[in-house]
Structures are given as C-alpha cells and as structure tokens.
Amino acid sequence: MCQIFINADPELYAGRSRSIRLHGVATSLRLENLFWNVLEEIGERDGLSVPQLVSRLYDELSTSGRLDEHANFSSFLRVSCMRYLQLQLSGRIPTDTGVPIRALDAGWVLADERRPSA
C-alpha cells in the first residue's frame, strides 16, 4: 500500500509560499504544490487566476461568518481542494474542466453530500 503513496513525485508535497492580497493586505499562504495545482485548475474553470480565486474564497468565507479567529485559511484551502476532487469522483462536479464551477447548481452538487455527525 505505501508504495502507491511514497512513489509520488516529491515536488507534489513540497511546500511553497505565495504572497496574495486579501482586502488590499499582502499575506503569505503556504501550501503544498499539489494544492496550488488544484487551486489553479479550479480558478481556470472560471477564468480566475489563483490570487483572484483565493481572494474570492476568502471574501465569501468572511461574508458567511465562518471566518473567525479560530479559522485556519490555509486549512480551508486544502479542504476546498479535497472537496473539489471528491465531488469530481462522485460525479457531482464534471471532470470536463471546460465546465465553469459558477455554472453548476450548488444545491444539486451538494445534495448527496454526507455531513459528519457531531
């Protein structure tokens, strides 16, 4: 089993920091290259650069009231990438990257999602 994981290209799990402006303030985010790659794919679907996508996610998370002093935005981005990939595997997000995320019905995409029990 471990061979499947340990034979991954080390470049995928190497961390990289990027400076991104959030509300006009430069901030540094450190993620593994694999997550930056997924964020790039998500952004490209809607014609957004990674900084534009990250800024939009930050704004929407902030507006939702779910971004507080206990939230870790880098962790949120990692989880967003994993959810994107899981939703693709389940068929809820098309693997055709030509289909914009904004064109999807969020209610339908999330309809079968199971919530963790408390």
VEXFIVEX-495139 format. One line per field, with one value per atom (N, C-alpha, C): residue number from 0; x, y, z; residue in three letters; atom name. Coordinates in steps of 0.2 Angstrom, whole numbers, plus 5000, padded with zeros to 4 digits. Layout:
residues N
nr: (NUM	...)
east: (X	...)
north: (Y	...)
up: (Z	...)
rest: (Ala	...)
atom: (CA	...)
END
This chain:
residues 118
nr: (0	0	0	1	1	1	2	2	2	3	3	3	4	4	4	5	5	5	6	6	6	7	7	7	8	8	8	9	9	9	10	10	10	11	11	11	12	12	12	13	13	13	14	14	14	15	15	15	16	16	16	17	17	17	18	18	18	19	19	19	20	20	20	21	21	21	22	22	22	23	23	23	24	24	24	25	25	25	26	26	26	27	27	27	28	28	28	29	29	29	30	30	30	31	31	31	32	32	32	33	33	33	34	34	34	35	35	35	36	36	36	37	37	37	38	38	38	39	39	39	40	40	40	41	41	41	42	42	42	43	43	43	44	44	44	45	45	45	46	46	46	47	47	47	48	48	48	49	49	49	50	50	50	51	51	51	52	52	52	53	53	53	54	54	54	55	55	55	56	56	56	57	57	57	58	58	58	59	59	59	60	60	60	61	61	61	62	62	62	63	63	63	64	64	64	65	65	65	66	66	66	67	67	67	68	68	68	69	69	69	70	70	70	71	71	71	72	72	72	73	73	73	74	74	74	75	75	75	76	76	76	77	77	77	78	78	78	79	79	79	80	80	80	81	81	81	82	82	82	83	83	83	84	84	84	85	85	85	86	86	86	87	87	87	88	88	88	89	89	89	90	90	90	91	91	91	92	92	92	93	93	93	94	94	94	95	95	95	96	96	96	97	97	97	98	98	98	99	99	99	100	100	100	101	101	101	102	102	102	103	103	103	104	104	104	105	105	105	106	106	106	107	107	107	108	108	108	109	109	109	110	110	110	111	111	111	112	112	112	113	113	113	114	114	114	115	115	115	116	116	116	117	117	117)
east: (5004	5000	5004	5009	5013	5017	5018	5022	5018	5011	5007	5008	5009	5010	5017	5022	5029	5032	5029	5032	5029	5026	5023	5029	5029	5034	5035	5041	5042	5040	5040	5038	5031	5027	5019	5018	5023	5022	5027	5030	5035	5030	5032	5028	5030	5026	5028	5023	5026	5023	5021	5016	5014	5011	5013	5010	5004	4999	4992	4989	4986	4982	4975	4974	4967	4964	4960	4957	4963	4967	4972	4978	4978	4984	4987	4994	4998	4999	4997	4998	5001	5005	5008	5004	5003	5000	5005	5005	5010	5006	5006	5003	5007	5006	5010	5008	5013	5012	5006	5004	4998	4992	4991	4986	4986	4991	4992	4990	4991	4989	4982	4979	4971	4968	4970	4968	4968	4974	4974	4969	4968	4963	4956	4954	4948	4947	4952	4952	4951	4955	4955	4948	4944	4937	4933	4934	4930	4934	4940	4943	4947	4948	4951	4959	4963	4970	4969	4974	4974	4973	4977	4976	4968	4965	4958	4954	4955	4951	4952	4958	4959	4956	4956	4953	4945	4943	4935	4933	4937	4935	4936	4941	4942	4936	4934	4928	4922	4920	4914	4914	4920	4920	4919	4922	4921	4914	4911	4904	4899	4901	4897	4897	4902	4903	4907	4909	4913	4921	4923	4930	4931	4933	4934	4942	4943	4950	4952	4947	4949	4950	4948	4949	4956	4958	4964	4963	4964	4963	4966	4973	4976	4973	4971	4967	4961	4957	4951	4953	4958	4960	4962	4965	4967	4960	4956	4949	4945	4945	4942	4944	4951	4954	4952	4952	4950	4942	4938	4931	4930	4933	4933	4934	4940	4942	4937	4934	4929	4923	4921	4915	4915	4921	4923	4922	4925	4925	4918	4914	4907	4902	4905	4901	4897	4898	4894	4897	4904	4907	4910	4908	4911	4918	4921	4929	4931	4926	4927	4929	4935	4937	4934	4931	4928	4922	4919	4913	4914	4912	4914	4910	4913	4910	4904	4905	4899	4893	4894	4888	4884	4887	4884	4879	4874	4869	4872	4873	4877	4872	4866	4861	4861	4862	4862	4869	4874	4881	4882	4879	4879	4874	4869	4863	4864	4869	4871	4876	4879	4885	4883	4887	4885	4889	4885	4888	4891	4897	4899	4895	4894	4890	4893	4890	4893	4894)
north: (4994	5000	5006	5006	5013	5014	5010	5011	5016	5015	5020	5027	5028	5035	5037	5033	5035	5036	5034	5035	5041	5045	5051	5056	5060	5065	5069	5070	5074	5081	5083	5090	5092	5086	5087	5089	5086	5088	5093	5096	5101	5107	5111	5117	5123	5128	5134	5139	5145	5151	5155	5158	5163	5169	5175	5181	5183	5184	5186	5192	5196	5202	5200	5201	5200	5206	5209	5216	5221	5221	5226	5224	5219	5217	5211	5212	5207	5201	5195	5190	5184	5180	5174	5168	5164	5157	5152	5147	5141	5135	5132	5126	5121	5115	5110	5111	5110	5111	5108	5102	5099	5103	5106	5110	5117	5119	5125	5123	5117	5114	5114	5111	5110	5117	5122	5129	5132	5131	5133	5130	5124	5121	5123	5124	5127	5134	5138	5145	5145	5141	5141	5140	5136	5134	5140	5145	5151	5157	5156	5162	5166	5163	5167	5164	5169	5167	5164	5161	5158	5164	5170	5175	5178	5178	5180	5175	5169	5163	5163	5164	5164	5170	5175	5181	5181	5178	5177	5172	5166	5162	5165	5169	5172	5177	5181	5186	5182	5176	5173	5169	5167	5164	5169	5175	5180	5182	5183	5186	5180	5174	5169	5169	5172	5172	5166	5162	5156	5157	5163	5165	5169	5166	5169	5168	5170	5170	5162	5158	5151	5147	5151	5148	5148	5143	5142	5143	5148	5149	5144	5143	5138	5131	5129	5123	5123	5128	5129	5128	5131	5130	5122	5119	5112	5108	5109	5105	5107	5113	5115	5111	5110	5106	5099	5096	5089	5088	5093	5093	5093	5097	5098	5091	5088	5082	5076	5076	5071	5072	5078	5080	5078	5078	5076	5068	5065	5057	5055	5059	5056	5058	5062	5064	5070	5074	5080	5086	5086	5091	5088	5090	5087	5087	5082	5081	5086	5087	5092	5099	5101	5107	5113	5112	5117	5119	5116	5117	5122	5128	5133	5130	5131	5130	5134	5141	5145	5143	5139	5136	5131	5128	5122	5124	5120	5121	5118	5123	5121	5116	5118	5113	5106	5105	5098	5095	5099	5097	5094	5098	5096	5091	5090	5086	5079	5076	5069	5069	5075	5076	5074	5070	5067	5072	5074	5078	5074	5076	5072	5073	5067	5068	5071	5074	5078	5074)
up: (5000	5000	5000	5004	5005	4998	4994	4988	4983	4984	4980	4982	4988	4991	4991	4993	4994	4987	4982	4975	4971	4975	4972	4971	4966	4964	4971	4974	4979	4978	4972	4971	4972	4972	4974	4981	4986	4993	4996	4991	4993	4994	5000	5001	4998	4996	4993	4995	4997	4999	4993	4994	4989	4992	4990	4993	4989	4992	4989	4993	4990	4993	4995	5001	5003	5006	5003	5005	5005	5000	5000	5004	5008	5013	5010	5009	5007	5012	5011	5015	5012	5016	5013	5015	5010	5011	5009	5013	5012	5011	5005	5004	5000	5000	4996	4988	4984	4977	4974	4976	4974	4975	4981	4982	4978	4976	4972	4965	4963	4956	4956	4961	4961	4961	4965	4965	4958	4955	4948	4943	4944	4940	4941	4948	4949	4947	4948	4945	4938	4934	4927	4924	4928	4926	4925	4929	4929	4927	4924	4921	4927	4932	4938	4939	4940	4942	4950	4952	4959	4964	4963	4968	4968	4962	4962	4965	4964	4967	4974	4977	4984	4987	4984	4987	4987	4981	4981	4987	4988	4993	5000	5001	5007	5008	5003	5004	5006	5002	5003	5010	5012	5019	5024	5023	5028	5028	5022	5022	5025	5025	5028	5035	5038	5045	5048	5043	5045	5046	5045	5045	5052	5057	5063	5066	5072	5074	5075	5075	5076	5069	5063	5057	5054	5051	5048	5040	5037	5030	5026	5027	5023	5023	5029	5030	5026	5026	5022	5015	5012	5005	5004	5008	5007	5007	5012	5012	5006	5003	4997	4991	4991	4985	4986	4992	4993	4991	4993	4992	4984	4981	4974	4970	4972	4970	4971	4978	4980	4976	4975	4971	4964	4961	4954	4954	4959	4959	4960	4963	4964	4958	4954	4948	4949	4954	4956	4953	4952	4948	4942	4936	4930	4929	4927	4926	4920	4916	4910	4913	4913	4916	4911	4906	4902	4905	4909	4913	4919	4919	4924	4931	4936	4943	4944	4942	4943	4939	4934	4930	4933	4939	4942	4947	4948	4953	4960	4964	4971	4975	4974	4978	4976	4969	4966	4968	4967	4968	4975	4980	4987	4990	4985	4988	4991	4989	4991	4997	4998	5002	5010	5012	5019	5024	5029	5034	5040	5042	5048	5054	5058	5064	5069	5073	5079	5085)
rest: (Met	Met	Met	Cys	Cys	Cys	Gln	Gln	Gln	Ile	Ile	Ile	Phe	Phe	Phe	Ile	Ile	Ile	Asn	Asn	Asn	Ala	Ala	Ala	Asp	Asp	Asp	Pro	Pro	Pro	Glu	Glu	Glu	Leu	Leu	Leu	Tyr	Tyr	Tyr	Ala	Ala	Ala	Gly	Gly	Gly	Arg	Arg	Arg	Ser	Ser	Ser	Arg	Arg	Arg	Ser	Ser	Ser	Ile	Ile	Ile	Arg	Arg	Arg	Leu	Leu	Leu	His	His	His	Gly	Gly	Gly	Val	Val	Val	Ala	Ala	Ala	Thr	Thr	Thr	Ser	Ser	Ser	Leu	Leu	Leu	Arg	Arg	Arg	Leu	Leu	Leu	Glu	Glu	Glu	Asn	Asn	Asn	Leu	Leu	Leu	Phe	Phe	Phe	Trp	Trp	Trp	Asn	Asn	Asn	Val	Val	Val	Leu	Leu	Leu	Glu	Glu	Glu	Glu	Glu	Glu	Ile	Ile	Ile	Gly	Gly	Gly	Glu	Glu	Glu	Arg	Arg	Arg	Asp	Asp	Asp	Gly	Gly	Gly	Leu	Leu	Leu	Ser	Ser	Ser	Val	Val	Val	Pro	Pro	Pro	Gln	Gln	Gln	Leu	Leu	Leu	Val	Val	Val	Ser	Ser	Ser	Arg	Arg	Arg	Leu	Leu	Leu	Tyr	Tyr	Tyr	Asp	Asp	Asp	Glu	Glu	Glu	Leu	Leu	Leu	Ser	Ser	Ser	Thr	Thr	Thr	Ser	Ser	Ser	Gly	Gly	Gly	Arg	Arg	Arg	Leu	Leu	Leu	Asp	Asp	Asp	Glu	Glu	Glu	His	His	His	Ala	Ala	Ala	Asn	Asn	Asn	Phe	Phe	Phe	Ser	Ser	Ser	Ser	Ser	Ser	Phe	Phe	Phe	Leu	Leu	Leu	Arg	Arg	Arg	Val	Val	Val	Ser	Ser	Ser	Cys	Cys	Cys	Met	Met	Met	Arg	Arg	Arg	Tyr	Tyr	Tyr	Leu	Leu	Leu	Gln	Gln	Gln	Leu	Leu	Leu	Gln	Gln	Gln	Leu	Leu	Leu	Ser	Ser	Ser	Gly	Gly	Gly	Arg	Arg	Arg	Ile	Ile	Ile	Pro	Pro	Pro	Thr	Thr	Thr	Asp	Asp	Asp	Thr	Thr	Thr	Gly	Gly	Gly	Val	Val	Val	Pro	Pro	Pro	Ile	Ile	Ile	Arg	Arg	Arg	Ala	Ala	Ala	Leu	Leu	Leu	Asp	Asp	Asp	Ala	Ala	Ala	Gly	Gly	Gly	Trp	Trp	Trp	Val	Val	Val	Leu	Leu	Leu	Ala	Ala	Ala	Asp	Asp	Asp	Glu	Glu	Glu	Arg	Arg	Arg	Arg	Arg	Arg	Pro	Pro	Pro	Ser	Ser	Ser	Ala	Ala	Ala)
atom: (N	CA	C	N	CA	C	N	CA	C	N	CA	C	N	CA	C	N	CA	C	N	CA	C	N	CA	C	N	CA	C	N	CA	C	N	CA	C	N	CA	C	N	CA	C	N	CA	C	N	CA	C	N	CA	C	N	CA	C	N	CA	C	N	CA	C	N	CA	C	N	CA	C	N	CA	C	N	CA	C	N	CA	C	N	CA	C	N	CA	C	N	CA	C	N	CA	C	N	CA	C	N	CA	C	N	CA	C	N	CA	C	N	CA	C	N	CA	C	N	CA	C	N	CA	C	N	CA	C	N	CA	C	N	CA	C	N	CA	C	N	CA	C	N	CA	C	N	CA	C	N	CA	C	N	CA	C	N	CA	C	N	CA	C	N	CA	C	N	CA	C	N	CA	C	N	CA	C	N	CA	C	N	CA	C	N	CA	C	N	CA	C	N	CA	C	N	CA	C	N	CA	C	N	CA	C	N	CA	C	N	CA	C	N	CA	C	N	CA	C	N	CA	C	N	CA	C	N	CA	C	N	CA	C	N	CA	C	N	CA	C	N	CA	C	N	CA	C	N	CA	C	N	CA	C	N	CA	C	N	CA	C	N	CA	C	N	CA	C	N	CA	C	N	CA	C	N	CA	C	N	CA	C	N	CA	C	N	CA	C	N	CA	C	N	CA	C	N	CA	C	N	CA	C	N	CA	C	N	CA	C	N	CA	C	N	CA	C	N	CA	C	N	CA	C	N	CA	C	N	CA	C	N	CA	C	N	CA	C	N	CA	C	N	CA	C	N	CA	C	N	CA	C	N	CA	C	N	CA	C	N	CA	C	N	CA	C	N	CA	C	N	CA	C	N	CA	C	N	CA	C	N	CA	C	N	CA	C	N	CA	C	N	CA	C	N	CA	C	N	CA	C	N	CA	C	N	CA	C	N	CA	C)
END
